[in-house]
Amino acid sequence: MIPFNKPFISGKEIQYIKEAIESGLIGGNGPFTKRCHDFFEKRYGFKKVLLTTSGTDALEMCAMLCNIKPGDEVIVPSYTFVTSALAFVREGARIVFADSSTNTPNMEAEQIEPLITDRTKAIVVVHYAGVACDMDPIMSLAAKHDLMVVEDAAQCIDSYYKGRPLGSIGHLGAFSFHETKNITAGEGGLLAVNDESLIRRAEFLWEKGTNRAESFRGIVNKYSWVDTGSSFLPSELNAAFLLAQLESLDEVQRGRKAIWNKYHEGLSGRTCTLRMPYVPEYATNNAHMFYLVCPSSDCRNRFTDFMSDKGIKVIFHYFPLHSSKYFKAKHDGRVLRMCDFYGDTVVRLPLYYGMSDEDVVTVMEAVRNFCVDG
């Protein structure tokens, strides 16, 4: 069986974890955490970054920093993972779902503006498959209505919009280092703070609502409880694992992009009614995933069965949140046609660093055979 995913391992993870253990500093915010922070701030120009235990935690910090109160409205795409909305639900927000576009599962400014009311507080932008939403009109819309913009950049490491790193454009950005991502810590995440006015409070929230970071820098004589928050910071063991991965980021990206390009070149024009991923001119492709869009749910079911019979693991993706058991009764009843369509039709092909040329060819041949026989 060709698996859907295999986490990348650089070979330095155990060495760095051993160094962390031998240092005696295995709690959060130690030397390896600082080296990871330094990597992101220097490479991508984020004003401030904070490692978290998951992408979910990074989004929960975003919701707190947006100062969400019960009754506030937050606009979120329906075609996304549940945590894009969950973080704001926990702060009492009413979620208003936006539809996807016809070209990609991403949402567009034109879909967002009619949803804005005097209760709207924030827009959560999800860059599906690491491919950017058109951020300039979204940021202009947010400025017009005085709204916060949170980039759910869980899939977006090393991806860009008009030369700007994803996660650096909105007021806040959230990344994931789950085992399915290009770079992983097993579980892990990162908060990017791009609005300098939010940095100080972000540090409070990160350290259980205390001003511990200011105490360590000598700004205050002793730290105390000054805000809400939680224990969002990961241990040095996670940070050590992540650093080993980050040092190989360019190698990983070259390998993943080579596989993505082979798929794209080998399947273009030959996939019958299966639609290829679309990358707009303003966006780059970080090869987080290679997906196909089937014309119907019946076609997708036949495709997945066909690929399974060939020994190839392909998987569905999101079930639209507005149709989920939890959110269905809370949704305002609008039909989100494209979200429903993608929920029924998107299927992802195997893609991971180290995937052999032979396996890539096998997958492509199976897709082509489905187009003939399926």
C-alpha positions as CSV (number, residue, x, y, z in Angstrom):
1,M,0.0,0.0,0.0
2,I,1.3,3.5,-0.9
3,P,0.5,5.5,2.2
4,F,-1.1,9.0,2.1
5,N,1.6,10.5,4.3
6,K,4.9,9.8,6.0
7,P,6.2,12.4,8.5
8,F,9.6,13.7,7.5
9,I,12.5,12.9,9.8
10,S,15.8,14.9,9.4
11,G,18.0,12.6,11.5
12,K,18.9,15.3,14.0
13,E,15.8,15.1,16.1
14,I,17.2,12.6,18.6
15,Q,20.5,14.4,18.9
16,Y,18.7,17.7,19.7
17,I,16.3,16.1,22.2
18,K,19.3,14.5,23.9
19,E,21.0,17.9,24.1
20,A,17.8,19.4,25.7
21,I,17.6,16.6,28.2
22,E,21.3,16.9,29.1
23,S,21.0,20.7,29.6
24,G,18.5,20.1,32.3
25,L,16.2,22.7,30.6
26,I,13.2,20.7,29.3
27,G,10.4,23.1,30.3
28,G,9.0,25.7,27.9
29,N,10.7,28.8,26.5
30,G,14.3,27.5,26.7
31,P,17.2,27.7,24.2
32,F,15.6,25.5,21.6
33,T,12.4,27.5,21.7
34,K,14.4,30.7,21.2
35,R,16.2,29.2,18.3
36,C,12.9,28.3,16.6
37,H,11.6,31.8,17.3
38,D,14.7,33.3,15.8
39,F,14.4,31.1,12.7
40,F,10.9,32.4,11.9
41,E,11.4,36.0,12.8
42,K,14.6,36.2,10.6
43,R,13.4,34.1,7.7
44,Y,9.9,35.5,7.3
45,G,10.0,38.9,9.0
46,F,7.3,38.2,11.6
47,K,7.3,40.9,14.2
48,K,6.9,38.4,17.0
49,V,6.4,34.6,17.1
50,L,5.5,32.2,19.9
51,L,5.7,28.5,19.7
52,T,2.5,26.7,20.9
53,T,1.6,23.1,21.6
54,S,-0.7,23.0,18.5
55,G,-2.1,25.0,15.7
56,T,-5.4,25.0,17.7
57,D,-3.6,26.7,20.7
58,A,-2.3,29.3,18.3
59,L,-5.8,30.0,17.1
60,E,-7.1,30.2,20.6
61,M,-4.5,32.8,21.4
62,C,-5.7,34.7,18.3
63,A,-9.3,34.6,19.5
64,M,-8.2,36.0,22.9
65,L,-6.0,38.7,21.2
66,C,-9.0,39.7,19.1
67,N,-10.8,40.4,22.4
68,I,-13.8,38.4,21.3
69,K,-16.8,38.7,23.6
70,P,-20.1,36.7,23.7
71,G,-22.3,37.9,20.9
72,D,-19.5,39.1,18.6
73,E,-19.5,37.7,15.1
74,V,-16.6,36.2,13.4
75,I,-16.6,35.3,9.7
76,V,-15.0,31.9,9.0
77,P,-15.0,29.7,5.9
78,S,-17.1,26.6,6.2
79,Y,-14.7,24.5,4.2
80,T,-12.0,24.2,6.9
81,F,-10.9,22.2,9.9
82,V,-13.1,22.7,13.0
83,T,-10.4,24.6,15.0
84,S,-10.7,27.6,12.6
85,A,-14.1,28.2,14.2
86,L,-13.7,26.4,17.6
87,A,-11.2,28.8,19.0
88,F,-13.6,31.7,18.6
89,V,-16.7,29.7,19.7
90,R,-14.9,29.1,23.0
91,E,-14.7,32.9,23.5
92,G,-18.5,33.2,22.9
93,A,-18.5,34.3,19.3
94,R,-21.3,33.7,16.8
95,I,-19.7,32.1,13.7
96,V,-20.9,33.4,10.3
97,F,-19.8,31.0,7.6
98,A,-18.5,32.1,4.2
99,D,-18.7,30.1,1.0
100,S,-15.7,29.0,-1.1
101,S,-14.9,30.3,-4.5
102,T,-15.4,28.4,-7.8
103,N,-11.7,28.1,-8.6
104,T,-10.4,27.1,-5.1
105,P,-11.8,26.1,-1.7
106,N,-10.6,29.6,-0.5
107,M,-13.1,32.3,0.3
108,E,-13.0,35.8,-1.4
109,A,-13.6,39.3,-0.4
110,E,-16.8,39.5,-2.5
111,Q,-18.3,36.7,-0.4
112,I,-17.2,38.3,2.9
113,E,-18.6,41.8,2.6
114,P,-22.3,40.9,2.6
115,L,-21.8,39.0,5.9
116,I,-20.4,42.0,7.8
117,T,-22.7,43.6,10.4
118,D,-22.1,46.0,13.3
119,R,-21.4,43.0,15.5
120,T,-18.6,41.6,13.2
121,K,-15.3,41.6,15.0
122,A,-12.9,39.5,12.9
123,I,-12.3,37.6,9.7
124,V,-10.6,34.3,9.8
125,V,-8.8,33.6,6.5
126,V,-7.8,30.0,5.7
127,H,-5.3,29.5,2.9
128,Y,-6.3,26.0,1.7
129,A,-3.5,23.7,0.7
130,G,-1.0,26.4,1.4
131,V,-2.3,28.5,-1.5
132,A,-3.1,32.1,-0.6
133,C,-6.4,33.8,-0.6
134,D,-6.4,37.2,-2.4
135,M,-5.3,39.1,0.7
136,D,-5.2,42.7,-0.6
137,P,-9.0,43.1,-1.0
138,I,-9.6,41.2,2.2
139,M,-7.3,43.5,4.2
140,S,-8.8,46.6,2.5
141,L,-12.3,45.3,3.5
142,A,-11.1,44.7,7.1
143,A,-9.6,48.3,7.3
144,K,-12.9,49.7,5.9
145,H,-14.9,48.1,8.7
146,D,-12.2,48.2,11.4
147,L,-12.0,44.4,11.7
148,M,-9.2,42.1,12.8
149,V,-7.8,39.6,10.3
150,V,-6.5,36.2,11.5
151,E,-4.7,34.0,9.0
152,D,-5.2,30.3,9.6
153,A,-1.9,29.4,8.0
154,A,-1.8,25.9,9.3
155,Q,-0.8,24.5,5.9
156,C,1.2,27.4,4.8
157,I,4.8,27.3,5.9
158,D,7.1,28.7,3.2
159,S,4.2,29.9,1.0
160,Y,3.7,33.5,-0.2
161,Y,1.2,36.0,-1.5
162,K,2.7,38.6,-3.8
163,G,6.1,38.0,-2.2
164,R,4.8,38.3,1.4
165,P,4.9,35.2,3.6
166,L,1.5,33.8,4.5
167,G,0.8,34.4,8.1
168,S,2.5,37.8,8.0
169,I,-0.3,39.8,6.3
170,G,-3.2,39.7,8.8
171,H,-3.0,41.1,12.3
172,L,-2.3,37.5,13.5
173,G,-1.3,34.2,11.9
174,A,-1.5,30.6,13.2
175,F,0.6,27.7,11.9
176,S,0.5,24.0,12.6
177,F,3.3,21.4,13.0
178,H,1.1,18.4,13.2
179,E,2.5,15.2,11.7
180,T,0.7,15.7,8.4
181,K,2.3,19.1,7.8
182,N,5.5,19.8,5.7
183,I,7.5,20.4,8.9
184,T,6.4,18.6,12.0
185,A,6.9,18.4,15.8
186,G,4.4,15.5,16.0
187,E,2.0,18.1,17.5
188,G,2.9,21.8,17.6
189,G,2.0,25.2,16.4
190,L,3.2,28.8,16.1
191,L,1.5,32.2,16.7
192,A,2.7,35.0,14.5
193,V,1.9,38.5,15.8
194,N,2.1,41.2,13.1
195,D,0.4,44.0,15.0
196,E,3.0,45.4,17.4
197,S,0.2,46.6,19.8
198,L,-0.7,43.0,20.5
199,I,2.8,41.7,21.3
200,R,2.9,42.4,25.0
201,R,-0.5,40.8,25.7
202,A,0.4,37.8,23.5
203,E,3.3,37.1,25.9
204,F,1.0,37.4,28.9
205,L,-1.5,34.9,27.4
206,W,1.3,32.5,26.4
207,E,2.6,32.2,29.9
208,K,-0.7,31.6,31.8
209,G,-1.6,35.2,32.0
210,T,1.6,36.2,33.8
211,N,4.2,38.8,33.0
212,R,6.9,36.2,33.4
213,A,8.7,37.2,30.1
214,E,9.0,40.8,31.3
215,S,10.5,39.5,34.6
216,F,13.1,37.5,32.8
217,R,14.0,40.6,30.7
218,G,14.4,42.7,33.9
219,I,11.4,45.0,33.0
220,V,9.7,44.1,36.3
221,N,11.2,42.8,39.5
222,K,9.0,39.8,39.9
223,Y,6.2,38.4,37.8
224,S,2.5,38.0,38.8
225,W,-0.9,37.1,37.3
226,V,-1.9,40.1,35.1
227,D,-4.3,38.7,32.4
228,T,-6.2,35.6,31.3
229,G,-4.3,32.9,29.3
230,S,-3.2,29.4,29.5
231,S,-0.1,27.2,29.3
232,F,0.3,27.5,25.5
233,L,4.1,27.0,25.3
234,P,5.5,23.6,24.3
235,S,8.3,21.8,26.1
236,E,11.9,22.1,24.9
237,L,11.7,18.5,23.7
238,N,9.1,19.5,21.1
239,A,11.1,22.6,20.2
240,A,14.3,20.6,19.8
241,F,12.4,18.2,17.4
242,L,11.0,21.1,15.5
243,L,14.4,22.9,15.1
244,A,15.9,19.7,13.6
245,Q,13.1,19.9,11.0
246,L,13.4,23.6,10.3
247,E,17.1,23.3,9.5
248,S,16.1,21.0,6.7
249,L,13.2,23.1,5.4
250,D,14.7,24.0,2.1
251,E,15.5,20.3,1.4
252,V,12.0,19.3,2.3
253,Q,10.4,21.9,0.2
254,R,12.5,21.0,-2.9
255,G,11.5,17.4,-2.5
256,R,7.8,18.0,-2.0
257,K,7.6,20.5,-4.9
258,A,9.3,18.1,-7.2
259,I,6.6,15.5,-6.4
260,W,3.8,18.1,-6.8
261,N,5.2,19.2,-10.1
262,K,5.4,15.6,-11.4
263,Y,1.8,15.1,-10.5
264,H,0.7,18.3,-12.2
265,E,2.7,17.7,-15.4
266,G,1.9,14.1,-15.6
267,L,-1.9,14.5,-15.0
268,S,-2.6,17.8,-16.8
269,G,-5.0,17.3,-19.7
270,R,-5.4,13.6,-19.0
271,T,-7.7,13.5,-16.0
272,C,-11.0,13.4,-17.7
273,T,-13.5,15.1,-15.4
274,L,-11.1,15.2,-12.4
275,R,-10.1,18.8,-11.9
276,M,-6.6,19.8,-11.0
277,P,-5.6,22.2,-8.2
278,Y,-5.6,25.9,-9.2
279,V,-2.8,28.3,-8.1
280,P,-3.6,31.9,-8.8
281,E,-0.8,34.2,-10.2
282,Y,-0.6,36.1,-6.9
283,A,0.1,32.9,-4.9
284,T,3.0,30.4,-4.6
285,N,2.6,26.7,-4.1
286,N,4.4,25.1,-1.0
287,A,3.4,21.6,-2.0
288,H,1.5,20.9,1.1
289,M,-1.0,18.7,-0.8
290,F,-2.0,17.7,-4.2
291,Y,-5.8,17.3,-4.5
292,L,-8.2,16.5,-7.3
293,V,-11.8,17.7,-7.5
294,C,-14.3,15.1,-8.7
295,P,-17.5,16.1,-10.5
296,S,-19.7,14.4,-7.9
297,S,-19.6,12.5,-4.6
298,D,-20.5,9.3,-6.5
299,C,-17.4,9.8,-8.7
300,R,-15.2,10.4,-5.6
301,N,-16.5,7.2,-4.0
302,R,-15.7,5.2,-7.1
303,F,-12.3,6.9,-7.3
304,T,-11.3,6.1,-3.8
305,D,-12.4,2.5,-4.1
306,F,-10.5,2.2,-7.4
307,M,-7.3,3.6,-5.9
308,S,-7.6,1.4,-2.8
309,D,-7.9,-1.7,-5.0
310,K,-4.6,-0.5,-6.6
311,G,-2.9,-0.3,-3.2
312,I,-2.9,3.5,-3.0
313,K,-4.2,5.4,0.0
314,V,-6.2,8.5,-1.0
315,I,-8.4,10.4,1.4
316,F,-11.2,12.9,1.6
317,H,-10.8,16.2,3.3
318,Y,-13.2,18.5,5.2
319,F,-16.8,18.0,6.0
320,P,-18.2,21.6,5.7
321,L,-18.7,23.0,9.2
322,H,-22.1,24.5,8.5
323,S,-23.5,21.0,8.0
324,S,-21.8,19.4,11.0
325,K,-23.8,18.1,13.9
326,Y,-22.6,20.8,16.2
327,F,-23.0,23.8,13.9
328,K,-26.0,22.9,11.8
329,A,-28.5,24.3,14.2
330,K,-26.4,27.4,14.7
331,H,-26.0,28.2,11.0
332,D,-28.2,30.9,9.6
333,G,-29.6,28.7,6.8
334,R,-27.8,30.1,3.8
335,V,-26.9,27.6,1.1
336,L,-23.1,27.4,0.8
337,R,-23.0,25.8,-2.6
338,M,-19.3,25.6,-3.2
339,C,-18.4,24.5,0.3
340,D,-20.9,21.6,-0.1
341,F,-19.5,20.8,-3.5
342,Y,-15.9,20.6,-2.2
343,G,-17.0,18.6,0.8
344,D,-18.4,16.0,-1.6
345,T,-15.7,16.0,-4.2
346,V,-12.2,16.8,-3.0
347,V,-9.8,13.9,-2.8
348,R,-6.1,14.1,-1.9
349,L,-3.3,12.0,-3.4
350,P,-0.2,10.7,-1.5
351,L,2.5,13.3,-1.1
352,Y,5.4,13.2,1.3
353,Y,9.1,13.9,1.3
354,G,11.0,10.8,0.2
355,M,8.2,9.4,-1.9
356,S,9.8,7.4,-4.6
357,D,9.6,8.2,-8.3
358,E,8.2,4.7,-8.8
359,D,5.4,5.3,-6.4
360,V,4.6,8.7,-8.0
361,V,4.4,7.0,-11.4
362,T,2.2,4.3,-9.9
363,V,-0.2,6.8,-8.5
364,M,-0.4,8.8,-11.8
365,E,-1.0,5.6,-13.8
366,A,-3.8,4.6,-11.5
367,V,-5.4,8.0,-11.9
368,R,-5.2,7.8,-15.7
369,N,-6.6,4.2,-15.7
370,F,-9.6,5.4,-13.6
371,C,-10.3,8.0,-16.2
372,V,-10.4,5.3,-18.8
373,D,-12.1,2.5,-16.8
374,G,-13.9,4.4,-14.0
